[in-house]
Amino acid sequence: MVEAPEVMNIRQASEYLGVSPDTLYKYVYEEKIPAFKLGNRWKFKKTILDSWMERKSTVGEGKIKKRPRTARAVAGR
């Protein structure tokens, strides 16, 4: 397995993350993923992507899922 460079372009980052370049562009423009522009090219820092993925995997995309109501909770209303 080839080591990912510290700063990646769209193609390298899409391979690293396992998504298509088109999907990665979409995430960048929706500000769903950390990236920065160097000139007119989007760049991704590996350590920041790793931290971002770690946060997303432990938080679950930042969304709190509601637990289903129990029969008792519904009956008490």
PDB file of N, CA, C and O in Angstrom, chain B, residues numbered from 101:
ATOM      1  N   MET B 101       0.852  -1.187   0.000  1.00  0.00           N
ATOM      2  CA  MET B 101       0.000   0.000   0.000  1.00  0.00           C
ATOM      3  C   MET B 101       0.888   1.238   0.000  1.00  0.00           C
ATOM      4  O   MET B 101       1.847   1.323   0.767  1.00  0.00           O
ATOM      5  N   VAL B 102       0.563   2.195  -0.864  1.00  0.00           N
ATOM      6  CA  VAL B 102       1.346   3.413  -0.990  1.00  0.00           C
ATOM      7  C   VAL B 102       0.927   4.398   0.093  1.00  0.00           C
ATOM      8  O   VAL B 102      -0.263   4.586   0.345  1.00  0.00           O
ATOM      9  N   GLU B 103       1.903   5.018   0.727  1.00  0.00           N
ATOM     10  CA  GLU B 103       1.646   6.024   1.758  1.00  0.00           C
ATOM     11  C   GLU B 103       1.062   7.276   1.107  1.00  0.00           C
ATOM     12  O   GLU B 103       1.577   7.746   0.092  1.00  0.00           O
ATOM     13  N   ALA B 104      -0.004   7.814   1.682  1.00  0.00           N
ATOM     14  CA  ALA B 104      -0.620   9.030   1.157  1.00  0.00           C
ATOM     15  C   ALA B 104       0.265  10.225   1.492  1.00  0.00           C
ATOM     16  O   ALA B 104       0.818  10.289   2.590  1.00  0.00           O
ATOM     17  N   PRO B 105       0.408  11.174   0.568  1.00  0.00           N
ATOM     18  CA  PRO B 105       1.207  12.364   0.853  1.00  0.00           C
ATOM     19  C   PRO B 105       0.533  13.241   1.911  1.00  0.00           C
ATOM     20  O   PRO B 105      -0.675  13.138   2.124  1.00  0.00           O
ATOM     21  N   GLU B 106       1.297  14.088   2.561  1.00  0.00           N
ATOM     22  CA  GLU B 106       0.745  14.959   3.605  1.00  0.00           C
ATOM     23  C   GLU B 106      -0.276  15.941   3.039  1.00  0.00           C
ATOM     24  O   GLU B 106      -1.288  16.209   3.687  1.00  0.00           O
ATOM     25  N   VAL B 107      -0.037  16.476   1.859  1.00  0.00           N
ATOM     26  CA  VAL B 107      -0.991  17.366   1.205  1.00  0.00           C
ATOM     27  C   VAL B 107      -1.406  16.701  -0.103  1.00  0.00           C
ATOM     28  O   VAL B 107      -0.569  16.365  -0.941  1.00  0.00           O
ATOM     29  N   MET B 108      -2.716  16.518  -0.258  1.00  0.00           N
ATOM     30  CA  MET B 108      -3.239  15.783  -1.417  1.00  0.00           C
ATOM     31  C   MET B 108      -4.089  16.669  -2.302  1.00  0.00           C
ATOM     32  O   MET B 108      -4.713  17.622  -1.834  1.00  0.00           O
ATOM     33  N   ASN B 109      -4.109  16.345  -3.596  1.00  0.00           N
ATOM     34  CA  ASN B 109      -5.019  17.008  -4.519  1.00  0.00           C
ATOM     35  C   ASN B 109      -6.340  16.230  -4.527  1.00  0.00           C
ATOM     36  O   ASN B 109      -6.493  15.249  -3.800  1.00  0.00           O
ATOM     37  N   ILE B 110      -7.279  16.671  -5.344  1.00  0.00           N
ATOM     38  CA  ILE B 110      -8.603  16.027  -5.394  1.00  0.00           C
ATOM     39  C   ILE B 110      -8.488  14.534  -5.709  1.00  0.00           C
ATOM     40  O   ILE B 110      -9.103  13.709  -5.033  1.00  0.00           O
ATOM     41  N   ARG B 111      -7.718  14.193  -6.712  1.00  0.00           N
ATOM     42  CA  ARG B 111      -7.602  12.788  -7.121  1.00  0.00           C
ATOM     43  C   ARG B 111      -7.015  11.932  -5.990  1.00  0.00           C
ATOM     44  O   ARG B 111      -7.534  10.860  -5.680  1.00  0.00           O
ATOM     45  N   GLN B 112      -5.940  12.413  -5.388  1.00  0.00           N
ATOM     46  CA  GLN B 112      -5.309  11.658  -4.307  1.00  0.00           C
ATOM     47  C   GLN B 112      -6.232  11.532  -3.097  1.00  0.00           C
ATOM     48  O   GLN B 112      -6.336  10.460  -2.500  1.00  0.00           O
ATOM     49  N   ALA B 113      -6.900  12.630  -2.736  1.00  0.00           N
ATOM     50  CA  ALA B 113      -7.806  12.605  -1.583  1.00  0.00           C
ATOM     51  C   ALA B 113      -9.010  11.707  -1.851  1.00  0.00           C
ATOM     52  O   ALA B 113      -9.476  11.015  -0.946  1.00  0.00           O
ATOM     53  N   SER B 114      -9.513  11.709  -3.074  1.00  0.00           N
ATOM     54  CA  SER B 114     -10.665  10.854  -3.383  1.00  0.00           C
ATOM     55  C   SER B 114     -10.277   9.384  -3.281  1.00  0.00           C
ATOM     56  O   SER B 114     -11.062   8.566  -2.801  1.00  0.00           O
ATOM     57  N   GLU B 115      -9.080   9.046  -3.726  1.00  0.00           N
ATOM     58  CA  GLU B 115      -8.599   7.665  -3.581  1.00  0.00           C
ATOM     59  C   GLU B 115      -8.401   7.319  -2.104  1.00  0.00           C
ATOM     60  O   GLU B 115      -8.770   6.229  -1.665  1.00  0.00           O
ATOM     61  N   TYR B 116      -7.829   8.232  -1.354  1.00  0.00           N
ATOM     62  CA  TYR B 116      -7.581   8.010   0.078  1.00  0.00           C
ATOM     63  C   TYR B 116      -8.887   7.798   0.839  1.00  0.00           C
ATOM     64  O   TYR B 116      -8.973   6.943   1.721  1.00  0.00           O
ATOM     65  N   LEU B 117      -9.901   8.588   0.487  1.00  0.00           N
ATOM     66  CA  LEU B 117     -11.189   8.511   1.187  1.00  0.00           C
ATOM     67  C   LEU B 117     -12.126   7.454   0.613  1.00  0.00           C
ATOM     68  O   LEU B 117     -13.096   7.060   1.260  1.00  0.00           O
ATOM     69  N   GLY B 118     -11.834   7.000  -0.594  1.00  0.00           N
ATOM     70  CA  GLY B 118     -12.675   5.977  -1.212  1.00  0.00           C
ATOM     71  C   GLY B 118     -13.957   6.517  -1.816  1.00  0.00           C
ATOM     72  O   GLY B 118     -14.978   5.829  -1.849  1.00  0.00           O
ATOM     73  N   VAL B 119     -13.900   7.757  -2.297  1.00  0.00           N
ATOM     74  CA  VAL B 119     -15.049   8.349  -2.972  1.00  0.00           C
ATOM     75  C   VAL B 119     -14.590   8.867  -4.331  1.00  0.00           C
ATOM     76  O   VAL B 119     -13.393   9.021  -4.571  1.00  0.00           O
ATOM     77  N   SER B 120     -15.535   9.130  -5.207  1.00  0.00           N
ATOM     78  CA  SER B 120     -15.174   9.639  -6.526  1.00  0.00           C
ATOM     79  C   SER B 120     -14.750  11.107  -6.411  1.00  0.00           C
ATOM     80  O   SER B 120     -15.148  11.798  -5.473  1.00  0.00           O
ATOM     81  N   PRO B 121     -13.942  11.582  -7.368  1.00  0.00           N
ATOM     82  CA  PRO B 121     -13.594  13.005  -7.367  1.00  0.00           C
ATOM     83  C   PRO B 121     -14.825  13.908  -7.432  1.00  0.00           C
ATOM     84  O   PRO B 121     -14.844  14.965  -6.802  1.00  0.00           O
ATOM     85  N   ASP B 122     -15.845  13.512  -8.180  1.00  0.00           N
ATOM     86  CA  ASP B 122     -17.074  14.315  -8.262  1.00  0.00           C
ATOM     87  C   ASP B 122     -17.749  14.438  -6.898  1.00  0.00           C
ATOM     88  O   ASP B 122     -18.209  15.517  -6.523  1.00  0.00           O
ATOM     89  N   THR B 123     -17.808  13.336  -6.160  1.00  0.00           N
ATOM     90  CA  THR B 123     -18.395  13.357  -4.821  1.00  0.00           C
ATOM     91  C   THR B 123     -17.580  14.247  -3.902  1.00  0.00           C
ATOM     92  O   THR B 123     -18.141  15.002  -3.108  1.00  0.00           O
ATOM     93  N   LEU B 124     -16.257  14.164  -4.003  1.00  0.00           N
ATOM     94  CA  LEU B 124     -15.395  14.986  -3.160  1.00  0.00           C
ATOM     95  C   LEU B 124     -15.586  16.471  -3.478  1.00  0.00           C
ATOM     96  O   LEU B 124     -15.652  17.286  -2.558  1.00  0.00           O
ATOM     97  N   TYR B 125     -15.676  16.838  -4.760  1.00  0.00           N
ATOM     98  CA  TYR B 125     -15.964  18.228  -5.118  1.00  0.00           C
ATOM     99  C   TYR B 125     -17.284  18.678  -4.503  1.00  0.00           C
ATOM    100  O   TYR B 125     -17.383  19.792  -3.989  1.00  0.00           O
ATOM    101  N   LYS B 126     -18.288  17.826  -4.552  1.00  0.00           N
ATOM    102  CA  LYS B 126     -19.598  18.144  -3.976  1.00  0.00           C
ATOM    103  C   LYS B 126     -19.460  18.419  -2.478  1.00  0.00           C
ATOM    104  O   LYS B 126     -20.002  19.404  -1.978  1.00  0.00           O
ATOM    105  N   TYR B 127     -18.743  17.557  -1.765  1.00  0.00           N
ATOM    106  CA  TYR B 127     -18.536  17.738  -0.327  1.00  0.00           C
ATOM    107  C   TYR B 127     -17.790  19.036  -0.030  1.00  0.00           C
ATOM    108  O   TYR B 127     -18.103  19.725   0.940  1.00  0.00           O
ATOM    109  N   VAL B 128     -16.808  19.371  -0.862  1.00  0.00           N
ATOM    110  CA  VAL B 128     -16.040  20.605  -0.675  1.00  0.00           C
ATOM    111  C   VAL B 128     -16.958  21.809  -0.820  1.00  0.00           C
ATOM    112  O   VAL B 128     -16.956  22.698   0.031  1.00  0.00           O
ATOM    113  N   TYR B 129     -17.742  21.844  -1.889  1.00  0.00           N
ATOM    114  CA  TYR B 129     -18.607  22.995  -2.128  1.00  0.00           C
ATOM    115  C   TYR B 129     -19.740  23.093  -1.116  1.00  0.00           C
ATOM    116  O   TYR B 129     -20.250  24.186  -0.872  1.00  0.00           O
ATOM    117  N   GLU B 130     -20.140  21.980  -0.527  1.00  0.00           N
ATOM    118  CA  GLU B 130     -21.159  21.988   0.528  1.00  0.00           C
ATOM    119  C   GLU B 130     -20.533  22.193   1.900  1.00  0.00           C
ATOM    120  O   GLU B 130     -21.230  22.183   2.915  1.00  0.00           O
ATOM    121  N   GLU B 131     -19.208  22.380   1.929  1.00  0.00           N
ATOM    122  CA  GLU B 131     -18.442  22.580   3.168  1.00  0.00           C
ATOM    123  C   GLU B 131     -18.632  21.441   4.157  1.00  0.00           C
ATOM    124  O   GLU B 131     -18.713  21.664   5.365  1.00  0.00           O
ATOM    125  N   LYS B 132     -18.703  20.220   3.639  1.00  0.00           N
ATOM    126  CA  LYS B 132     -18.854  19.035   4.477  1.00  0.00           C
ATOM    127  C   LYS B 132     -17.511  18.399   4.820  1.00  0.00           C
ATOM    128  O   LYS B 132     -17.442  17.500   5.658  1.00  0.00           O
ATOM    129  N   ILE B 133     -16.444  18.866   4.173  1.00  0.00           N
ATOM    130  CA  ILE B 133     -15.137  18.263   4.360  1.00  0.00           C
ATOM    131  C   ILE B 133     -14.085  19.370   4.399  1.00  0.00           C
ATOM    132  O   ILE B 133     -14.189  20.340   3.649  1.00  0.00           O
ATOM    133  N   PRO B 134     -13.070  19.240   5.264  1.00  0.00           N
ATOM    134  CA  PRO B 134     -12.051  20.293   5.345  1.00  0.00           C
ATOM    135  C   PRO B 134     -11.126  20.290   4.130  1.00  0.00           C
ATOM    136  O   PRO B 134     -10.555  19.261   3.769  1.00  0.00           O
ATOM    137  N   ALA B 135     -10.994  21.447   3.515  1.00  0.00           N
ATOM    138  CA  ALA B 135     -10.133  21.606   2.344  1.00  0.00           C
ATOM    139  C   ALA B 135      -9.703  23.062   2.263  1.00  0.00           C
ATOM    140  O   ALA B 135     -10.290  23.931   2.907  1.00  0.00           O
ATOM    141  N   PHE B 136      -8.681  23.315   1.471  1.00  0.00           N
ATOM    142  CA  PHE B 136      -8.248  24.692   1.247  1.00  0.00           C
ATOM    143  C   PHE B 136      -7.792  24.828  -0.191  1.00  0.00           C
ATOM    144  O   PHE B 136      -7.437  23.846  -0.843  1.00  0.00           O
ATOM    145  N   LYS B 137      -7.807  26.046  -0.670  1.00  0.00           N
ATOM    146  CA  LYS B 137      -7.375  26.303  -2.042  1.00  0.00           C
ATOM    147  C   LYS B 137      -5.944  26.810  -2.027  1.00  0.00           C
ATOM    148  O   LYS B 137      -5.574  27.668  -1.226  1.00  0.00           O
ATOM    149  N   LEU B 138      -5.159  26.266  -2.920  1.00  0.00           N
ATOM    150  CA  LEU B 138      -3.803  26.729  -3.170  1.00  0.00           C
ATOM    151  C   LEU B 138      -3.795  27.137  -4.633  1.00  0.00           C
ATOM    152  O   LEU B 138      -3.791  26.287  -5.524  1.00  0.00           O
ATOM    153  N   GLY B 139      -3.795  28.438  -4.874  1.00  0.00           N
ATOM    154  CA  GLY B 139      -4.013  28.920  -6.234  1.00  0.00           C
ATOM    155  C   GLY B 139      -5.462  28.645  -6.591  1.00  0.00           C
ATOM    156  O   GLY B 139      -6.377  29.083  -5.894  1.00  0.00           O
ATOM    157  N   ASN B 140      -5.668  27.917  -7.684  1.00  0.00           N
ATOM    158  CA  ASN B 140      -7.041  27.572  -8.061  1.00  0.00           C
ATOM    159  C   ASN B 140      -7.320  26.084  -7.876  1.00  0.00           C
ATOM    160  O   ASN B 140      -8.271  25.558  -8.454  1.00  0.00           O
ATOM    161  N   ARG B 141      -6.511  25.410  -7.086  1.00  0.00           N
ATOM    162  CA  ARG B 141      -6.660  23.963  -6.857  1.00  0.00           C
ATOM    163  C   ARG B 141      -7.026  23.671  -5.412  1.00  0.00           C
ATOM    164  O   ARG B 141      -6.467  24.258  -4.486  1.00  0.00           O
ATOM    165  N   TRP B 142      -7.975  22.754  -5.229  1.00  0.00           N
ATOM    166  CA  TRP B 142      -8.333  22.307  -3.890  1.00  0.00           C
ATOM    167  C   TRP B 142      -7.261  21.355  -3.378  1.00  0.00           C
ATOM    168  O   TRP B 142      -6.772  20.495  -4.110  1.00  0.00           O
ATOM    169  N   LYS B 143      -6.903  21.525  -2.101  1.00  0.00           N
ATOM    170  CA  LYS B 143      -5.907  20.680  -1.449  1.00  0.00           C
ATOM    171  C   LYS B 143      -6.489  20.167  -0.133  1.00  0.00           C
ATOM    172  O   LYS B 143      -7.365  20.791   0.466  1.00  0.00           O
ATOM    173  N   PHE B 144      -5.982  19.026   0.293  1.00  0.00           N
ATOM    174  CA  PHE B 144      -6.458  18.363   1.504  1.00  0.00           C
ATOM    175  C   PHE B 144      -5.251  17.927   2.316  1.00  0.00           C
ATOM    176  O   PHE B 144      -4.369  17.239   1.802  1.00  0.00           O
ATOM    177  N   LYS B 145      -5.207  18.322   3.576  1.00  0.00           N
ATOM    178  CA  LYS B 145      -4.108  17.925   4.445  1.00  0.00           C
ATOM    179  C   LYS B 145      -4.476  16.602   5.117  1.00  0.00           C
ATOM    180  O   LYS B 145      -5.529  16.492   5.744  1.00  0.00           O
ATOM    181  N   LYS B 146      -3.614  15.612   4.985  1.00  0.00           N
ATOM    182  CA  LYS B 146      -3.897  14.260   5.467  1.00  0.00           C
ATOM    183  C   LYS B 146      -4.227  14.239   6.953  1.00  0.00           C
ATOM    184  O   LYS B 146      -5.192  13.592   7.358  1.00  0.00           O
ATOM    185  N   THR B 147      -3.442  14.935   7.773  1.00  0.00           N
ATOM    186  CA  THR B 147      -3.684  14.899   9.221  1.00  0.00           C
ATOM    187  C   THR B 147      -5.041  15.501   9.570  1.00  0.00           C
ATOM    188  O   THR B 147      -5.705  15.036  10.497  1.00  0.00           O
ATOM    189  N   ILE B 148      -5.457  16.527   8.839  1.00  0.00           N
ATOM    190  CA  ILE B 148      -6.770  17.135   9.095  1.00  0.00           C
ATOM    191  C   ILE B 148      -7.886  16.196   8.645  1.00  0.00           C
ATOM    192  O   ILE B 148      -8.899  16.062   9.331  1.00  0.00           O
ATOM    193  N   LEU B 149      -7.704  15.545   7.494  1.00  0.00           N
ATOM    194  CA  LEU B 149      -8.697  14.563   7.043  1.00  0.00           C
ATOM    195  C   LEU B 149      -8.813  13.410   8.032  1.00  0.00           C
ATOM    196  O   LEU B 149      -9.915  12.944   8.319  1.00  0.00           O
ATOM    197  N   ASP B 150      -7.672  12.947   8.557  1.00  0.00           N
ATOM    198  CA  ASP B 150      -7.697  11.853   9.527  1.00  0.00           C
ATOM    199  C   ASP B 150      -8.464  12.262  10.786  1.00  0.00           C
ATOM    200  O   ASP B 150      -9.273  11.489  11.298  1.00  0.00           O
ATOM    201  N   SER B 151      -8.213  13.469  11.285  1.00  0.00           N
ATOM    202  CA  SER B 151      -8.935  13.965  12.466  1.00  0.00           C
ATOM    203  C   SER B 151     -10.421  14.116  12.176  1.00  0.00           C
ATOM    204  O   SER B 151     -11.263  13.774  13.006  1.00  0.00           O
ATOM    205  N   TRP B 152     -10.739  14.633  10.988  1.00  0.00           N
ATOM    206  CA  TRP B 152     -12.132  14.810  10.585  1.00  0.00           C
ATOM    207  C   TRP B 152     -12.851  13.459  10.530  1.00  0.00           C
ATOM    208  O   TRP B 152     -13.972  13.324  11.019  1.00  0.00           O
ATOM    209  N   MET B 153     -12.190  12.457   9.926  1.00  0.00           N
ATOM    210  CA  MET B 153     -12.805  11.123   9.845  1.00  0.00           C
ATOM    211  C   MET B 153     -12.990  10.527  11.229  1.00  0.00           C
ATOM    212  O   MET B 153     -14.002   9.875  11.487  1.00  0.00           O
ATOM    213  N   GLU B 154     -12.037  10.736  12.120  1.00  0.00           N
ATOM    214  CA  GLU B 154     -12.150  10.220  13.486  1.00  0.00           C
ATOM    215  C   GLU B 154     -13.337  10.851  14.202  1.00  0.00           C
ATOM    216  O   GLU B 154     -14.107  10.157  14.866  1.00  0.00           O
ATOM    217  N   ARG B 155     -13.485  12.160  14.067  1.00  0.00           N
ATOM    218  CA  ARG B 155     -14.630  12.842  14.698  1.00  0.00           C
ATOM    219  C   ARG B 155     -15.946  12.346  14.120  1.00  0.00           C
ATOM    220  O   ARG B 155     -16.899  12.090  14.856  1.00  0.00           O
ATOM    221  N   LYS B 156     -15.994  12.212  12.800  1.00  0.00           N
ATOM    222  CA  LYS B 156     -17.231  11.768  12.151  1.00  0.00           C
ATOM    223  C   LYS B 156     -17.583  10.341  12.541  1.00  0.00           C
ATOM    224  O   LYS B 156     -18.761  10.011  12.677  1.00  0.00           O
ATOM    225  N   SER B 157     -16.591   9.502  12.719  1.00  0.00           N
ATOM    226  CA  SER B 157     -16.885   8.105  13.054  1.00  0.00           C
ATOM    227  C   SER B 157     -17.336   7.960  14.510  1.00  0.00           C
ATOM    228  O   SER B 157     -18.065   7.022  14.834  1.00  0.00           O
ATOM    229  N   THR B 158     -16.916   8.868  15.386  1.00  0.00           N
ATOM    230  CA  THR B 158     -17.330   8.765  16.778  1.00  0.00           C
ATOM    231  C   THR B 158     -18.602   9.548  17.056  1.00  0.00           C
ATOM    232  O   THR B 158     -19.340   9.217  17.984  1.00  0.00           O
ATOM    233  N   VAL B 159     -18.870  10.586  16.262  1.00  0.00           N
ATOM    234  CA  VAL B 159     -20.061  11.401  16.465  1.00  0.00           C
ATOM    235  C   VAL B 159     -21.210  10.918  15.600  1.00  0.00           C
ATOM    236  O   VAL B 159     -22.369  11.203  15.903  1.00  0.00           O
ATOM    237  N   GLY B 160     -20.918  10.192  14.530  1.00  0.00           N
ATOM    238  CA  GLY B 160     -21.977   9.712  13.648  1.00  0.00           C
ATOM    239  C   GLY B 160     -22.522  10.824  12.775  1.00  0.00           C
ATOM    240  O   GLY B 160     -23.732  11.043  12.724  1.00  0.00           O
ATOM    241  N   GLU B 161     -21.632  11.530  12.087  1.00  0.00           N
ATOM    242  CA  GLU B 161     -21.992  12.612  11.181  1.00  0.00           C
ATOM    243  C   GLU B 161     -22.577  13.806  11.918  1.00  0.00           C
ATOM    244  O   GLU B 161     -23.191  14.670  11.292  1.00  0.00           O
ATOM    245  N   GLY B 162     -22.401  13.873  13.242  1.00  0.00           N
ATOM    246  CA  GLY B 162     -22.878  15.028  13.982  1.00  0.00           C
ATOM    247  C   GLY B 162     -24.372  15.062  14.196  1.00  0.00           C
ATOM    248  O   GLY B 162     -24.897  16.050  14.709  1.00  0.00           O
ATOM    249  N   LYS B 163     -25.060  14.025  13.821  1.00  0.00           N
ATOM    250  CA  LYS B 163     -26.511  13.984  13.975  1.00  0.00           C
ATOM    251  C   LYS B 163     -26.862  13.063  15.143  1.00  0.00           C
ATOM    252  O   LYS B 163     -26.295  11.981  15.293  1.00  0.00           O
ATOM    253  N   ILE B 164     -27.782  13.504  15.940  1.00  0.00           N
ATOM    254  CA  ILE B 164     -28.259  12.674  17.043  1.00  0.00           C
ATOM    255  C   ILE B 164     -29.514  11.975  16.565  1.00  0.00           C
ATOM    256  O   ILE B 164     -30.492  12.610  16.169  1.00  0.00           O
ATOM    257  N   LYS B 165     -29.466  10.664  16.610  1.00  0.00           N
ATOM    258  CA  LYS B 165     -30.632   9.903  16.173  1.00  0.00           C
ATOM    259  C   LYS B 165     -31.592   9.750  17.343  1.00  0.00           C
ATOM    260  O   LYS B 165     -31.193   9.458  18.470  1.00  0.00           O
ATOM    261  N   LYS B 166     -32.866   9.956  17.042  1.00  0.00           N
ATOM    262  CA  LYS B 166     -33.879   9.786  18.075  1.00  0.00           C
ATOM    263  C   LYS B 166     -34.114   8.310  18.317  1.00  0.00           C
ATOM    264  O   LYS B 166     -34.169   7.504  17.388  1.00  0.00           O
ATOM    265  N   ARG B 167     -34.249   7.979  19.584  1.00  0.00           N
ATOM    266  CA  ARG B 167     -34.587   6.605  19.910  1.00  0.00           C
ATOM    267  C   ARG B 167     -36.083   6.426  19.733  1.00  0.00           C
ATOM    268  O   ARG B 167     -36.855   7.348  19.995  1.00  0.00           O
ATOM    269  N   PRO B 168     -36.496   5.255  19.292  1.00  0.00           N
ATOM    270  CA  PRO B 168     -37.933   5.030  19.138  1.00  0.00           C
ATOM    271  C   PRO B 168     -38.631   5.091  20.490  1.00  0.00           C
ATOM    272  O   PRO B 168     -38.074   4.699  21.515  1.00  0.00           O
ATOM    273  N   ARG B 169     -39.846   5.585  20.468  1.00  0.00           N
ATOM    274  CA  ARG B 169     -40.621   5.655  21.707  1.00  0.00           C
ATOM    275  C   ARG B 169     -41.031   4.261  22.146  1.00  0.00           C
ATOM    276  O   ARG B 169     -41.353   3.398  21.330  1.00  0.00           O
ATOM    277  N   THR B 170     -41.012   4.072  23.414  1.00  0.00           N
ATOM    278  CA  THR B 170     -41.483   2.796  23.941  1.00  0.00           C
ATOM    279  C   THR B 170     -42.996   2.877  24.095  1.00  0.00           C
ATOM    280  O   THR B 170     -43.567   3.967  24.123  1.00  0.00           O
ATOM    281  N   ALA B 171     -43.629   1.744  24.192  1.00  0.00           N
ATOM    282  CA  ALA B 171     -45.077   1.703  24.360  1.00  0.00           C
ATOM    283  C   ALA B 171     -45.480   2.443  25.629  1.00  0.00           C
ATOM    284  O   ALA B 171     -46.526   3.091  25.661  1.00  0.00           O
ATOM    285  N   ARG B 172     -44.665   2.354  26.669  1.00  0.00           N
ATOM    286  CA  ARG B 172     -44.970   3.007  27.931  1.00  0.00           C
ATOM    287  C   ARG B 172     -44.943   4.529  27.779  1.00  0.00           C
ATOM    288  O   ARG B 172     -45.813   5.221  28.308  1.00  0.00           O
ATOM    289  N   ALA B 173     -43.951   5.050  27.062  1.00  0.00           N
ATOM    290  CA  ALA B 173     -43.843   6.488  26.880  1.00  0.00           C
ATOM    291  C   ALA B 173     -45.004   7.024  26.061  1.00  0.00           C
ATOM    292  O   ALA B 173     -45.513   8.108  26.347  1.00  0.00           O
ATOM    293  N   VAL B 174     -45.424   6.292  25.061  1.00  0.00           N
ATOM    294  CA  VAL B 174     -46.548   6.704  24.231  1.00  0.00           C
ATOM    295  C   VAL B 174     -47.839   6.629  25.026  1.00  0.00           C
ATOM    296  O   VAL B 174     -48.683   7.517  24.909  1.00  0.00           O
ATOM    297  N   ALA B 175     -48.010   5.582  25.836  1.00  0.00           N
ATOM    298  CA  ALA B 175     -49.234   5.402  26.608  1.00  0.00           C
ATOM    299  C   ALA B 175     -49.396   6.472  27.674  1.00  0.00           C
ATOM    300  O   ALA B 175     -50.520   6.786  28.068  1.00  0.00           O
ATOM    301  N   GLY B 176     -48.285   7.040  28.150  1.00  0.00           N
ATOM    302  CA  GLY B 176     -48.340   8.040  29.212  1.00  0.00           C
ATOM    303  C   GLY B 176     -48.796   9.405  28.741  1.00  0.00           C
ATOM    304  O   GLY B 176     -48.994  10.295  29.568  1.00  0.00           O
ATOM    305  N   ARG B 177     -48.968   9.601  27.471  1.00  0.00           N
ATOM    306  CA  ARG B 177     -49.376  10.917  26.941  1.00  0.00           C
ATOM    307  C   ARG B 177     -50.845  11.105  26.942  1.00  0.00           C
ATOM    308  O   ARG B 177     -51.333  12.156  26.528  1.00  0.00           O
TER     309      ARG B 177
END
